[in-house]
Amino acid sequence: MTVTRLTRTGLHFGAGALAALLVVLMGTCAPNQQSSAGTTSSETYRQLDLFGQVFQRVRQDYVESVDDQTLIHAALNGMLQALDPHSSYMSADQFEEMQVQTSGRFGGLGIEVTMENGFVKVVAPIDDTPAYRAGVLSGDLITHIDDEAVLGLTLSEAVDRMRGEPNTEIVIRVSRPGIEPFDVTIVREIIHVQSVRSRAEGDIGYIRISSFTEQTKSGVKKSVEDLRSEIGPSNIQGIVLDLRNNPGGLLTQAVAVADFFLDRGVIVSTRGRSNQAEQQFNATTGDIAEGLPIVVLVNGGSASASEIVSGALQDHGRAILMGTKTFGKGSVQTVLQLGEHGAMRLTTARYYTPQGRSIQSTGVSPDIEVPLARIEVLDTGAARSEATLRNALDNEDTEPAEVPAGEEPNEAVEVVADPAVEDYQLQRALDLLRGLDLFRPKAA
């Protein structure tokens, strides 16, 4: 996400010159000059005059008195949100809170959301937050907040209602495919996002990135160093990079993480209407994993910055993507600060992978599709083999086998002895890396 400061002009406008003010803010060209939309500025003035008439009638005739700031902020937000789900107007307080969020500490429920068909859609819950612990899932639709329908609210208004003082309760109604809508009670708290977690899975390093904040780059670097030290530089077989349900975050951090594992080439590029929106980010020399095989886990909750990292590593053949197709949020939002009046978040470009693929709406498809599932251990009774056959020859190096009494196989049952085996996608990633290690040359 790019942050740009929009400086204030030296012009002053009264309430009766609202149309002219909006023309200045929108950068409208001089009269008789063609605008980029192909219409003349005089036509733009006529349209803005219509807005001014509606504004004045609302101020004068609406059933209740509404202050001018509320009306103008609503108009700005309505204009931006009509463009796409990610453009919006932020008041000064909302802009300050956005800056706090990117620092990795903020108050709320712990979910990344967008708008879909008038409802709030969960892009992904953030690890170890109230929403995550309450069972909110990627793809859930929030239809009511404290018994108030979300329909008719803007995304900013809905988010404002979900935020609140720590230790206060909120009830959200969740619509999930295949089941009846249900209510979830969540206690708000201050969200401390630990962006990166890691652990050793035997001789494989596991790194989980829950979001891309200011701490992500340093967290990933430290995780790789710690895993190499814990497992042993010569013993580590590979790395699992888990980006599932990672809603994204800072572009700079995503580029830095991809750069950690790439030696050269494009990481991501952006293209928009203006030359300023066109950027290209390239990898620098050095692979902190030193060529170890990498499996990246992704799913429908992997969005934005997660898709940049996974797309770059996939296009360069540096990692194998496993899981399900990503969210498909491939647009760039530029934040333009409007002096002391807040800021506007405006979609200004699209992301493209190193091979020129657009992420927008299509997402990134995994190399090996592994749907969310759970492992069942089937109890089929006594195992049968050569050793269990009557009068079978004994192995001269072992004790004679004891022939069990005839048993009928039991019905298949599910055994959950270790919670780790419930993460089917992770187990498949570990299996793949261990399989690849079998073909690595071994020192004599």
NORJO-V663626 format. One line per field, one symbol per residue. phi: phi as a letter, one per 40 degrees, with the letter a starting at -180 (. if undefined). burial: I if it has 24 or more other C-alpha atoms within 12 Angstrom, else O. Layout:
BEGIN
phi = ???
burial = ???
END
This chain:
BEGIN
phi = .bbbcccccccbbcccbdccdcccccgcccdgcccccgbcccccccccccccccdcccdcbcdbcbcccccccccccccccccacbcabbcdcccccccccccgaacicgbcbabafgbcbccaccdfbdccccgcbdgcbcbbbfgbccdhcccccccdcccicdgbcbbbcbbbdgbcdacbcbccaccbcccbbaacbgbbcbbbbcabbcccdcccccccccccccchdcbccibbbcbcfcchiccdcccccccdbbcagccabbbacbccccbbbbcbchbccfgdcbbbcbacccbfdcccccccccccgcabcbhbdccgcbbbbbcbcbfcchabbbcbabcbcdcgcccdgcgbcccbcbccabcbcccbgccbadccccgccccccbcdcccccdbcdcccbcbbcbdccccccccccccccccccccccbcc
burial = IIIOOOOOOOOOOOOOOIIIIIIIOOOIOOOOOOOOOOOOIOOIIOOIOOIIOOIOOOOOOOOOOOOOOOOIIIOIIIOIIOOIIIIIIIIOOIIOOIIOIIIIIIIIIIIIIIIIOOIIIIIIIIIOIIIIOIIIIIIIIIIIIOOOOIOOIIIIIIIOIIIOOOOOOIIIIIIOOOOOOOOIIIIIIIIIIIIIIIIIIOIIIIIIIIIIIIIIIOIIIOIIIOIIOOIOOOOIIIIIIIIIIIIIIIIIIIIIIIIIIIIOIIIIIIIOOOOOOOOIIOIOOOIIIOOIIIIIIIIIIIIIIIIIIIIIIIIIOIIIIIIIIIIIIIIIIIIIIIOOIIIIIIIIIIIIIIOOIIIIOOIIIIIIOIOOOOOOOOOOOOOOOOOOOOOOOOOOOOOOOOOOOOOOOOOOOOOOOOOOOOIOIIIIIIIIIIOOOOOOOOOO
END
